[in-house]
Amino acid sequence: MKTRQLGKSGLEVSTMGLGCMGMSFGYGPAHDKQEMIALIRAAVERGVSFFDTAEVYGPFVNEELVGEALEPLRSQVVIATKFGFNLDPETGKQAGLDSRPAHIREVVEASLKRLRVESIDLLYQHRVDPAVPIEDVAGAVKELIAEGKVKHFGLSEAGVRTIRRAHAVQPVTALQSEYSLWWREPEAEILPVLEELGIGFVPFSPLGRGFLTGKIDANTSFDPSDMRNTVPRFAAEARAANRAVVELLAGIAASKGATPAQVALAWLLAQKPWIVPIPGTTKLHRLDENLASAAVELSEAELAGIDAAASQIAVQGARYSEGAQRQIDR
């Protein structure tokens, strides 16, 4: 596994990371803890050094899983986690956003314990809190960096103005936002600003929450606890219309001896050398499939062909429920 630097920060990670959320949260019931520990450690054996979690995943249990899995391998890995929600420490019930500096400190202390680390490698603000000036947020993280409890500062789903304001207080190492062949909004304003400021980009849901693998169609049913039940883009009629994106990927994949998922990830890697996707999985064979995408090479002509074809496809459905969309900063 080759490595990439997240912008100009000096933070070097594997070309592809592993998003751990789905092991505990979001896509149905939590998976067996020991099986997931084995999967995370198998990823390290394969050269993955970048692991993504958050206090809200579970909540809390995903950080505990990642901490236990990576404790004996700490020197080989970079662990990213996030703050920004108001969670009841007993029940985990969510009550909106909270990025007050005092709360950030509380979250960091708790995350350090759950992750079994002395310092968090990359700490993201999970969602921008309109009630707290971003300068105060960046200042709080700057203090934590000075104290050695955090190494790098990141933002998630932040807009251009927020990125600039935060970066002026504490250099932002990475922005994490959704980006894939079926969600290309970051190309318009976000990517140019990241390039200008020397900030790395970590796309989450690089496989469209599983849709770009080609394994989901209009007849697929999801577990009642699966977040995709509330996402308009996963309504049955939207899934039927959006198969055009998968068919595009499948056509390219057939000519490359690859899978649609591998082409989707290879396309992302080809966009910028400071982009590091974090596809998630709970299956070893899918992990191997995703990692093999780093070896799939797309020529300039193939990339141009994908762009031209994709531009003719109008993806149907919003990517978030209405409530979740209100927490996106743009």
Steps between C-alpha positions, in 0.01 A plus 500: 500500500640835394457812710375854444543826688187682610573838347806684627457388860763228492243242614575188296243223477424198283357584157171363623366505853231294671175657614392307809153647561302220337652240730293639788248747364303634207448198276307261720587320825856517633722217379681252723771691685769234475439456127534875449819513708641226277396696189664822621821313579487328160485847344819598683667181374409609148659841544204712605618760752204742509189420706190714542253500788293747710342523843153511343544163326312264725524735683833443673536130418674551166782694664530220756519242221766693309696562819508135598584383147786745448652521848771238427568662160498864612839591353388391153175693470334841479165523680244767417195575713247781532316731739206730451180338623319539831479142627366384835802323657274236656254421223685635196181677393574784258369851560634717222845649452752616759844635413549721804871495595425351844300221338779432248736443793254261665458302179875477440566368852232234454619409149860462618383240754280310256769499232769402753737765369693792648437723199237511224674510162224685315207668674211615282212729583226259387250769404535878506314648797338831398470596869877499555739717293736273307789711630414384853489139383835526323648678800390222734656235277815712471532491880451122502773466237734712715424269792582191294151352521432553130739504204294627205177697450233409249153611391210297363236625256622857543447769239764725343458797737519278806812325370678831440407643840606185688825466305598855593495404870630142488618344173248242383664171403201337331140551401273198508189521284302278269647470151452236234385460143143549616570803724739745336403826670848546659652553155340841456637693799645266761782331308648827366514648851656186646766509230567869561538455876683167492227301673448130439163351406351185651187392309253300703239280329731472196285207385173686545407317821541174311299595193799531267600139569210391280362277776197720572197535274135611520406170668763510776354516851689652793491416869257729690797660681685574173538877443445452128129453569480874572714618207300620195774380266425144618126511436410213265423726204825695548699175518346387172589830329849511648598161360632698202803600711571135585463398137757761403743362758427142399583573137838646591563221752441229242765649274749523789445160657379683812177548695273808499614579855865489398441736208307740727788509748768519229315798351509677837871430550570642154339836578771639731815353663383632840167316496472198733165317487377303801264229373345296777429129508431216739627225269859394433442428130354850454800649679729319256287613206512863612874500564568347159344808339823687574660292225230581242637762264268723300649684203428866431272389217313259728460766768370747242260236371369430849452873563319550171269205558435585864410858411207365298354316800270692732528319835160484669427576866659708775802345676369570851169510681365851551611508865853385425529743211436793736829419675706544181702822479511656157 
